[in-house]
Amino acid sequence: QVQLVESGGGLVQAGGSLRLSCTTSGRAASNYVMGWFRQAPGKEREFVAAISRSGDSINYPDSVKGRFTISRDNAKNTVYLQMNSLKPEDTAVYYCAAGFRVLSYNYWGQGTQVTVSS
């Protein structure tokens, strides 16, 4: 079983940037499709980005396309989410997820808070 630990969240002003990291332990990250999700207070969990095992296939929803970039370094068992041009509506708890197929995630991290002030 794999464990996921997110880091890099914090408070940033609108227009700023943050980079989130998700490190796996227990099993190599290269075994998994990896994704990022977020959940704002009172809202459902929302898909943010996904990356294939090799990194050659990436998906984003329109809400973050062009501003967020997902990447992975399998040698470091780490997946990143670079977030630029942040908006107050990006405020949420961000979760890392791992799975064996796209849109089917079996393992989740505890989340990291991202707060964007206006």
C-alpha positions in Angstrom: 0.0 0.0 0.0 1.2 3.5 -0.8 1.1 6.5 1.5 0.8 10.1 0.1 2.0 13.2 1.8 1.3 16.7 0.4 3.3 19.8 1.2 3.7 23.4 -0.1 0.4 24.9 0.7 0.0 28.3 2.3 -1.3 31.8 2.0 -0.6 33.8 -1.2 -2.0 37.0 -2.7 -4.0 36.9 -5.9 -1.8 36.6 -8.9 0.9 34.8 -7.0 2.3 31.3 -7.3 2.7 28.2 -5.2 4.1 24.8 -5.9 2.6 21.8 -4.2 4.5 18.5 -3.8 3.2 15.0 -3.1 5.6 12.4 -2.0 4.8 8.7 -2.0 6.1 6.0 0.4 5.5 2.3 0.7 5.5 1.8 -3.1 7.1 3.7 -5.9 5.2 6.5 -7.5 5.9 5.1 -10.9 3.3 2.4 -10.3 0.5 4.9 -10.2 -1.4 7.4 -12.2 -1.3 10.5 -10.0 -3.8 13.3 -9.6 -4.6 16.5 -7.8 -8.0 17.4 -6.5 -9.3 20.3 -4.4 -12.2 20.9 -2.1 -13.4 24.3 -1.0 -15.7 24.8 2.0 -19.3 23.8 1.2 -18.3 22.5 -2.2 -17.7 19.1 -3.8 -14.3 17.7 -4.4 -13.1 19.0 -7.8 -10.6 17.5 -10.2 -7.5 19.7 -10.8 -4.9 17.7 -12.8 -3.8 14.2 -13.6 -0.6 12.7 -15.0 0.1 9.2 -16.4 2.8 6.9 -15.0 5.4 8.1 -17.4 4.3 11.7 -17.5 3.4 11.6 -21.2 -0.3 12.2 -20.7 -1.7 15.1 -18.7 -5.2 16.4 -18.2 -6.6 19.6 -16.7 -10.1 21.0 -16.4 -10.8 24.4 -18.1 -10.8 26.1 -14.7 -7.0 25.7 -14.2 -5.8 25.1 -17.8 -3.0 27.5 -18.6 -2.3 28.4 -15.0 -1.5 25.1 -13.3 1.1 22.5 -14.4 1.4 19.0 -13.1 4.6 17.1 -13.3 6.4 14.2 -11.7 9.8 13.0 -10.8 9.6 9.2 -10.4 13.2 9.0 -9.2 12.1 11.1 -6.2 8.6 9.5 -5.9 7.2 13.0 -6.1 4.4 14.7 -8.1 4.2 18.5 -8.3 1.5 21.0 -9.0 2.8 24.4 -10.0 0.1 26.9 -9.6 0.5 30.4 -11.2 -1.8 33.4 -11.5 -3.7 32.2 -8.5 -7.2 33.5 -7.9 -9.3 33.7 -4.7 -11.5 31.0 -6.1 -8.6 28.6 -6.0 -8.8 28.6 -2.3 -9.3 25.1 -1.1 -7.7 22.0 0.5 -5.7 20.3 -2.2 -5.4 16.6 -2.2 -3.0 14.3 -4.0 -4.3 10.9 -5.2 -2.9 7.8 -6.7 -4.5 5.0 -8.7 -4.1 2.3 -11.3 -6.3 3.9 -13.9 -7.3 7.5 -14.8 -10.4 8.6 -12.9 -10.0 5.7 -10.5 -8.0 6.7 -7.5 -7.4 4.3 -4.7 -5.2 6.3 -2.3 -5.4 9.8 -1.0 -3.2 12.2 1.0 -4.4 14.2 4.0 -4.5 17.5 2.0 -2.8 20.8 2.2 -4.5 24.2 2.5 -4.1 26.8 -0.1 -5.6 30.2 0.6 -5.5 33.0 -2.0 -6.3 36.5 -0.7 -7.7 39.2 -2.9 
